[in-house]
Amino acid sequence: MLKIYSKDNCPHCDSAKQFLEAKNIDFESVNIEKDSEAKDFLVSEGHRSVPQIYKGSELFVEGGYSALIKLTEDEIKAKL
């Protein structure tokens, strides 16, 4: 299952979630404003923006929402 690290009032975060929902892809949303461990994890991974999308401990796609929407359905299925 994918995990989307996001924050409140983030249009790119909302768009990433809507994109995955439209593709019927399960994900867990983690708000870094409410989960300090999640925020610390992203900072330790070198991220300075959200959304960041992970599968397990691996970054699912480099570039957040803008990179996610460039993936074809076949590419997404192969990565899952």
Residue pairs with C-beta under 8 A, 6 or more apart in sequence:
1 26
1 27
1 28
1 55
2 20
2 25
2 26
2 27
2 28
2 53
2 54
2 55
2 60
2 80
3 27
3 28
3 29
3 30
3 53
3 54
3 55
4 13
4 16
4 17
4 20
4 27
4 28
4 29
4 30
4 51
4 52
4 53
4 54
5 30
5 32
5 38
5 41
5 42
5 47
5 50
5 51
5 52
5 53
5 54
6 13
6 14
6 16
6 17
6 29
6 30
6 31
6 32
6 50
6 51
7 13
7 31
7 32
7 33
7 50
8 31
8 33
10 50
10 51
12 50
12 51
12 64
12 65
12 66
13 50
13 51
13 65
15 65
15 69
16 51
16 53
16 64
16 65
16 68
17 27
17 29
17 51
19 65
19 68
19 69
20 27
20 68
23 73
23 76
25 76
25 80
27 53
30 38
31 38
32 38
32 39
32 42
32 50
33 39
42 50
42 52
45 52
45 59
49 64
50 64
51 64
51 65
52 59
52 64
53 59
53 60
53 61
53 64
53 68
54 60
55 79
55 80
60 68
60 79
61 67
61 68
61 71
61 79
71 79
